[in-house]
Amino acid sequence: MPKPILQSLIVADNVYCDNASGKWIIAGTFTRISASMQKAQQPGTTKKIPVEGGRTFRPDYTDAGSPTLYLCMTEVQDHIEMEIRYVRLSDYKVEFHLNFGLDCSNPLATVEMRLPLPKLLPRTPVEFGAYAIEAICEGKILGSWRIQVVDPESDGGDE
């Protein structure tokens, strides 16, 4: 069976589909995450800050929120097994992976979807460098989105 064609793979702060128009809205794309090792803390050691409604907010270097992945594919035939993985490129260590099945009866159809991702920064100690979100179908990489994790204190925050 031929593999599907990946038309788009985008990591953003928010992705949603407008119900009225059917258009996908992709907001806040990024390819770089700034993190400071001095700000990194062990889980559970962050200060709680009260917010409206009696809830609490635990600020730490990963509290920018969890990103969302937008995928757009075509030539999906019947059932395929997909994997999304986040890897550190220096040693190809898999930071996390998500597996899911996808069904489509029409290979000419365009399949669009959003997948919420876990936070992309690893816990302490932060390992700066190049990472990638990869879309894999039945063991073959269809495409990837590169993300640089940088220390703004060592490189001035700009590249």
C-alpha positions, 0 to 999 in steps of 0.5 A: 500500500502506498504511503500517504502524502504529508501536505503540511506539518506545523507546530503552533500555540493554537490550532482549531477549525472554524465550524462556520467556514471549515477553515483551519486557523493556525496561530503562533507558529514557532521554531525556537524555544528560549529557556534558561537553566537558572529558571529550570526547576524540579517538578513540584518545586514551583511557587503556587500563585492564586488566580481567579476562581480559587485555582492556582498557577504553578509558574516554571519554564514550561508554563507557556502552554502545550503546543498543538500539531496541525497535520494535513495529508492526502492519499490516506488509503483505508487504515494507516498507523501513525506515530508522532515523535519528538526527538533530540537530534544530537543523539536521536533520543525520543523525548515523547511519542504518540501513536494513533490509527487513521481511517479514510475510505477516499484516497483523494480526500484531504485529511486535516487534524490537530493533535495536542502535544505535551510541553516541549521543554524537557525537565531539568536539566534542560538540554539545549540544541536541535529537536524535531517533531516527526510524523511517521507512517508505518515506520517511514518518516513523512516529514518533520518540524525542527525546533531549536531549544536555546539558552537566551543567557548564552547566545543573547536570545537571537540567531 
